[in-house]
Amino acid sequence: MTSRVTALPAVAIRRATARDARRLTRIVRRSGAYEGPYAPMVDGYRMGPDYIEAHEVHLAEGADQRVLGFYALVLAPPELDLMFVADDLQGRGIGRLLVAHMADRARAAGLDSVPVIAHPPAEGFYRSVGAHRTGTRAANPPAVMWDRPEMVIPVA
């Protein structure tokens, strides 16, 4: 899996800290993928410092220290729990860079694949980075009002 970032001068991936919680929360709440019928899913969402400290949360940061995107890898049981890229930067390779980094972290933890329950509009992206669909997670009202694709990302 190759990672390519177009028209970005410098991107660094680092482990998120509790102090990054507000910036990560803003990316989630401002995500254009969660507009319309998906809006209730992120309404009032808060990325907690305790969550960041407990899991493999890594962020992509520009030279100006802007958070470009992030992912959260839960190791037990394994799951790519969250992945977001700033709306204005989608399609420029940041998501692929984050997935490659996540795969490295998962392999280092002894995993050979990482499940993800995808947001329906993100299924195409996950397929483009090698994920395959394994099933469907049924809606769970009132928290989640729509079915979601269950996928697995091979990392071995």
Stockholm file with secondary structure:
# STOCKHOLM 1.0

chainA/1-156         MTSRVTALPAVAIRRATARDARRLTRIVRRSGAYEGPYAPMVDGYRMGPDYIEAHEVHLAEGADQRVLGFYALVLAPPELDLMFVADDLQGRGIGRLLVAHMADRARAAGLDSVPVIAHPPAEGFYRSVGAHRTGTRAANPPAVMWDRPEMVIPVA
#=GR chainA/1-156 SS CCCCCCSCSCEEEEECCGGGHHHHHHHHHTCGGGCGGGGGGTTTCCCCHHHHHHSEEEEEEETTCCEEEEEEEEETTEEEEEEEECGGGTTSSHHHHHHHHHHHHHHHTTCSEEEEECCGGGHHHHHHTTCEEEEEECCBTTTBCSCEEEEEEECC
#=GC SS_cons         CCCCCCSCSCEEEEECCGGGHHHHHHHHHTCGGGCGGGGGGTTTCCCCHHHHHHSEEEEEEETTCCEEEEEEEEETTEEEEEEEECGGGTTSSHHHHHHHHHHHHHHHTTCSEEEEECCGGGHHHHHHTTCEEEEEECCBTTTBCSCEEEEEEECC
//
